[in-house]
Amino acid sequence: MLYWGQKGLSPNIPEAVKHYRRGAEQLKDPVSMYDYGIVLLQGHGVQKDVQKGVWFLKKAMEQSFVPAFNALAWYYEQYEQNYQQAVQLWEKADFLESPDAAFNLGVMYSQGLYPEKPANQYVAYKYYYKSAIRGHIQGGVFLADIWTTGIPGFVERRPSEAVLWAKWAAEHNGYLGSVLRRALDSYFRNDMFSSLLLYMVAAESGYAPAQFNVAYLCEQNPGSFLSPASAAHCMWRYYNLTIQSQDPETHAFIKMGDLLYEGLGGRQKDLLSSAQMYKLAALRNNPQGWYNLGLLAEENYKLPLSVLSELGLSELFFAEKNLLLNALYSRCRDSNNTDSFVPCSLALFSVFLQPYGKDYGAAIKVFTAVAVVAAPAILVLVLGALRRRILSYNS
């Protein structure tokens, strides 16, 4: 935190180096050994001492600290041009599932630097793929590049997958993260307008979480800095963009369903499209989707057969409404969401009582009439009994 200036602390590299040194020399902590070795190699906040830095990295490696393998391999490659030693260390780190090691081995194969082996783009591709799967951003970029053009005779073109990997890499770059950090900081400062603008910058780059946040801020409209028409347009646009993302937030389906149901922004109500949105949320195990479908059915809207088929409830298309409601609210209740258990259970109980509603109403009316007629007679009998008991007691 002191080295990078995180969590509200200002950067203080000399002080950070003191903590690294104490952890490395006194506590024998592999993370501190690694960090101290790196600053010694680079001379950041301390006098540069390459040999001492290498010594601490080796000590960290002896404790199987994977980043130390990569750092030492980098040292042998950059300082000593000892590719044999470098690839041996990267192979060990790759065995420990290091994304950096897999990427660096891919580079070595691609550029023909792997000792005693010719350049091999296909082997390099396999290492790039491995590094990307492990979360290496540059590996994802290289993988996207290969899938864009292919490797004749070895790897076919996969343009759609290439786009997804390029998108993934773009979403994890530091520039986008900086914008998101500023947007979040503005939100915590209660500067909602600045937060909205910054989230819009990230949203227009195609980043789904930012799109959802823009729609949410427009919906809340704190301070009423947006007109009702502008807020409605904003909600429509960004919730709609969110549900079209690669891995959409299920709550966005609920919000789009609500917008279609209410017909905000001068639009007509579209119950069919609303049911489709709730269905998509329900298929992703969002209990609100099941609950809202139940509300539509309670309002005597006939859920389409296509919707029920995808939900596995096609046999209830011609069934009585209560059977369908029972199925929808039961799935809502059983969705393993503690927040939804009570409202879904109450809705299910209400469905259970509906067939008896008219009988209960008639019974209550009869009971009330009998009570009105019988009350005076009962009162006279009770008073008479009390009077006889009092007289008997006095005598």
C-alpha positions, 0 to 999 in steps of 0.5 A: 500500500505504501509502495503504490499509494493504495487505500488512501495512503500516499506513495512512500517508496522508502518507507515501503522498502523498509517494510520489505526488508524487515519482512525479508530479513527478519520474518523470512516471508517469501512475498517480502523477499520477492518484493525486496529483491525486485526493488534491489534489482531496479534500484527503486527507493534503495541503492541498486544491488543486482546480486543481492536482489537475485539472492532474495529472489532465489530464497523466495523461489526456494519457498515455491513462490511462483512470481520469484520463478518468473522474476529470476527467469527474466533476470537470466534472459535480460541480464545474462542472456542465458536462455537455457536457464530462463526457460527452465525456470519458466517451465517450472512456473508454468507447471505451477500454472503461472500465466506469465510463464506460459506467455513468456514461453510462447514469446520464446517459441514465437521468436525462435529463442527457445534453446535448440528448438526452431521457431514454432508459431503453433506451439507459441499459440498453445502457450498464448492460449494457456496464458489467456485462460489463466488471465494474462491480458497480453496473452488474450490479445495475442490469442485474439490476433491469432484467431483473427488470421489463423495459422495455415494448416494448424489453427482455423480462423475464429473471428467471433471468439477473437472479438470476445477475447479482444473485448475481454482484454480491453475491459481489463486495461488500466485506462478503463479501470482509471475511469471506473475508479474516478466514477466510483469516487465521485459516487462516494462523494455524492457527486452524482452528475460527475459519476454519471458522466464518467460511467457513461464514458466507460459504458460507451466503450461497451463495458456492461457493468458501467452500462448498468450503473448508468441506467441505475443512476438515471433511474434514481436521478438523485438531485433531479438533474435529468428531466423525466423524459431524459431519465426514461430515455437513459434507462431504456438505452443502457438497460437494453445495452446491458442485457445484450452483453456477453454475460448480462446482469440478471437484474437488468432483465427485470428492469427491462421487463418493468419498463416494457410493462409500464410503457415509460417514455411515451411507449406503449405497454408490451406485455409479451416482451415484458414476459420474455424479459422476466423469463430470461431472468427466471432461466438465470435463477433470479427469483424476481423473474418467477415472481413477476411472471406470477404477477402477470398471470394473476392479472389474467395475462395468458403467458405464451406457450413459447415462454412456458416451454422454455421454462419447462411448464408447457403442460400448464398452458391449458391448465387452471390459473391456480396451477400455473401460479402455484408452479411459478411461485414455488420455483420462486420460493425454491430458488435458494435466495433467502431474500425472496423466500418470504415474499414468494411463500406469501404469494404461494399461500395467497394462491392456496387460499384463492379457491376458498375465497368465496366460501370464506366470504359467505361463511363470514357473512352467515357468522356475522348475521348469527352473531347479531341475532343471537347476541342479545339472547346470549347476553340475557342468559349470561346476566341471568346466570350471573345474578343467580350465582350472586344471590346463591353466594349471598344466601 
